[in-house]
Amino acid sequence: MNRVWSKLAAPVRLGLFLAAMMGAALAHAQSAPVRVPILVYHRFGARVTDSMTVRTAVFADQLRFLKEHHITVVPLSEVVRYFRNEAPPPPANSIVITADDGHRSVFTAMAPLVERYKIPVTLFIYPSAISNASYAMTWEQLAELKATGRFDVQSHTFWHPNFHIEKRRRSPADYRNFVSEQLVGSRKRLQDKLGGRIDMLAWPFGIYDDELINLARESGYIAGFSIERRPASGRDNVMALPRYLMTNGVQGGAFERIVEGESPNPRSRPEKNQ
Ligand SMILES: [Zn+2]
């Protein structure tokens, strides 16, 4: 073996070595599933004015807690690559932070803290709201966040429909066309406006089923995200990875339990949210 090895040209030896290392990493990824809590925030503010608002001070405390306890905030795309067996596992004690809907407080309140703690964040955006709805960011603000290198922008469909309702009120063919337009239209608009690859999808209201997953795959998405109170793992369908809905009540011990990867109720159903 050693004689054969020594006769190989150096580049071939290097190639074989790297292939063996990659194989070991992927085998490890398959044999020891890593569980990663994925958090989803919506809005931030000085006061809690609705169920989806987290006080900015609470969010700041959470980021300080993560830093003090050496929890690594990793990019969502990295975790997806791991779940797709395309990359080695993220570091132990990893967590992912996302924010849905493009609320302007992401720009005014979240972004300064993201910059202070130098963490990666993925924003799920539905383009119809941007530079349009009074509560939403503008395209310029989104571009500014993306330019920092800390924010990835991904799809939340085009106008955030409730697919349960749309399925009831449309014919099967019309419904499929509608879903495809929502999925493809969002990717296209985000790509045109901001550039980059758009291949991750947050399901509006956390609603998904097999038909929606198939349509999302056909539309070029490689990962999807729902709302369920448990950490994501390689055993989950990568097109419906669970995320913890962050409300202002998730403080102290409740936050610590999420960070530790505990499932308060493993059989909990997807929660309705915006
Ligand atoms: Zn939403």
Residues whose N, C-alpha, C, O or C-beta is under 5 A from the ligand:
A	BS01	ZN	D100 D101 Q274
